[in-house]
Amino acid sequence: MISPALLEIARCPRSGQRLALAGEATLAQVNGAWREGALRLPAAVPQLDPASMIDAVLVTEDGSGGYAVQGGIPILLPDHWIALPVEAAKR
């Protein structure tokens, strides 16, 4: 889904850290929060499609958070940061 070449150059727009694909457990946790409507983003106008599941999550090197991928497109916008673990993003 995400090309290795893109992963080589992908960086967090907030911290500049490298990004990597999250594991299945993290993806399941994020999608669970997404389905429940519990995933909160700091974005005033979310770019995520509420009718679609999240395909993947690109996580920062320190594991503190990441960005959703929907329809094969990484949403690398600073205001679309997902704090991890997901419980920290629930409000």
Number of C-alpha atoms within 10 A of each C-alpha: 9 14 8 10 8 11 14 11 9 18 19 20 14 11 9 11 14 17 23 20 17 19 12 11 9 17 19 16 15 26 22 16 17 19 15 9 11 16 19 18 17 12 12 8 9 14 12 17 10 11 8 12 17 23 16 25 26 27 26 22 15 10 14 13 21 25 26 25 20 17 13 13 12 18 19 18 15 16 17 20 23 23 20 17 14 21 13 12 18 14 7
